[in-house]
């Protein structure tokens, strides 16, 4: 059994003066990331490791999750930034088989497309949303279209 925890980065600034790759999280975004990490933990859906885009807002989100979940810092994967669904499916298929629950911290529209690809479920993926997809398989390389089941979905404004 494999679980992929899809995590969209928390809210980042839209102030001028920042290139997209270097946009920092807002204070609200930092707060939301801590809340969502806590919700994953409370619902027994916490990943054992994280992989993330190297963009500042994504790594900052991943760092907050890592700290709150007491797991190692995220592995930065350059290809997650601006990845389309095909890129993300390939990345997931290459995840290490010795880890059954892995978090992927990235960006839209790719993450929303990935969620749909794996589950057939169309969900909005707002900032700091988390979606846990469960696969009834032993190897990440076996993931395919509609091979996953959405077992948990949450976002900061979901009260």
C-alpha positions in Angstrom: 0.0 0.0 0.0 1.3 3.4 -1.0 0.0 6.9 0.0 0.8 10.1 -1.8 0.1 13.3 0.2 -0.4 16.1 -2.4 0.3 19.4 -0.7 -0.1 22.7 -2.5 2.2 25.5 -1.2 0.8 27.9 1.3 -0.3 31.5 0.3 2.6 33.6 -1.0 2.9 37.3 -1.5 1.9 38.9 -4.8 3.7 42.1 -4.0 5.8 43.5 -6.8 9.6 43.2 -6.6 9.7 39.4 -6.4 10.2 37.1 -9.3 7.8 34.2 -9.2 10.4 31.6 -8.0 11.4 33.8 -5.0 7.9 34.8 -3.7 7.9 34.3 0.1 5.0 33.0 2.1 2.7 35.5 3.8 2.2 35.3 7.5 -1.2 33.8 6.9 0.4 31.3 4.6 2.8 30.3 7.4 0.0 29.9 9.8 -2.1 27.8 7.3 0.8 25.5 6.7 1.2 24.8 10.5 -2.6 24.2 10.7 -2.7 21.8 7.8 0.4 19.9 9.1 -1.5 19.5 12.4 -4.6 18.3 10.7 -2.6 15.6 8.7 -1.1 14.5 12.0 -4.4 14.4 13.8 -6.0 12.3 11.0 -3.1 9.9 10.8 -2.2 10.9 7.3 1.3 12.4 7.8 3.9 11.5 5.2 7.2 10.0 6.3 9.2 12.1 3.8 8.6 15.1 1.5 9.7 16.0 -2.0 9.2 19.6 -3.1 9.7 22.2 -5.8 12.8 24.4 -5.0 10.7 27.6 -5.2 10.9 29.6 -2.0 7.2 29.4 -1.2 7.2 25.6 -1.7 10.3 24.9 0.3 9.1 27.2 3.1 5.8 25.3 3.2 7.6 22.0 3.2 9.9 23.2 6.0 6.8 24.0 8.2 5.3 20.6 7.5 8.6 18.9 8.3 9.0 20.7 11.6 5.4 20.0 12.7 5.5 16.4 11.6 9.0 15.7 12.9 10.2 14.3 9.6 13.4 15.1 7.6 13.6 18.3 5.5 12.2 17.9 2.0 14.2 16.7 -0.9 14.2 19.5 -3.5 13.4 18.4 -7.0 13.8 21.1 -9.6 11.4 19.4 -12.0 8.4 20.0 -9.7 8.5 23.7 -10.5 6.3 24.4 -13.5 5.7 20.6 -13.9 2.8 19.4 -15.9 0.8 16.2 -15.0 3.1 14.0 -17.1 6.2 15.3 -15.4 4.6 14.7 -12.0 3.4 11.2 -12.8 6.9 10.3 -13.8 8.3 11.8 -10.6 5.8 9.8 -8.5 6.6 6.6 -10.4 10.3 7.1 -9.4 9.8 7.6 -5.7 11.6 5.2 -3.4 9.7 2.0 -2.7 11.1 1.7 0.8 8.9 4.7 1.9 5.1 4.0 1.7 3.8 7.5 2.5 5.4 10.4 0.7 4.3 14.1 0.5 4.7 16.1 -2.7 4.8 19.8 -2.2 4.2 21.8 -5.4 2.1 24.1 -7.5 -1.1 24.4 -9.5 -2.2 23.6 -12.1 -0.1 20.5 -12.0 -1.2 19.2 -8.6 -4.9 19.6 -9.4 -4.3 17.7 -12.6 -2.3 15.0 -10.8 -5.1 14.5 -8.3 -7.6 14.1 -11.1 -5.3 11.8 -13.0 -4.8 9.4 -10.1 -8.4 9.5 -8.7 -10.8 10.7 -11.4 -12.0 13.2 -8.8 -12.0 16.8 -9.8 -11.2 19.0 -6.7 -10.2 22.6 -6.4 -6.7 22.7 -4.9 -6.4 26.0 -3.1 -3.3 27.2 -1.4 -2.1 24.8 1.3 -4.7 22.2 0.4 -3.8 18.6 1.1 -5.1 15.5 -0.6 -4.1 11.9 0.3 -4.3 9.4 -2.5 -4.0 5.7 -1.6 -2.7 3.1 -4.0 -3.2 -0.6 -3.6 0.2 -1.5 -4.8 3.7 -2.2 -3.5 5.8 -0.1 -6.0 5.5 3.5 -6.9 6.3 2.5 -10.5 2.9 0.8 -10.7 0.9 4.0 -10.3 -1.3 4.8 -13.3 -4.4 6.8 -14.3 -7.3 6.1 -12.0 -5.2 3.7 -9.9 -5.6 5.7 -6.6 -8.4 6.4 -4.2 -8.8 9.8 -2.5 -8.9 9.0 1.2 -8.4 12.5 2.7 -8.9 16.0 1.4 -8.7 19.3 3.4 -7.8 22.9 3.0 -7.3 25.8 5.4 -10.8 27.4 5.1 -12.5 24.0 5.4 -14.0 24.4 8.9 
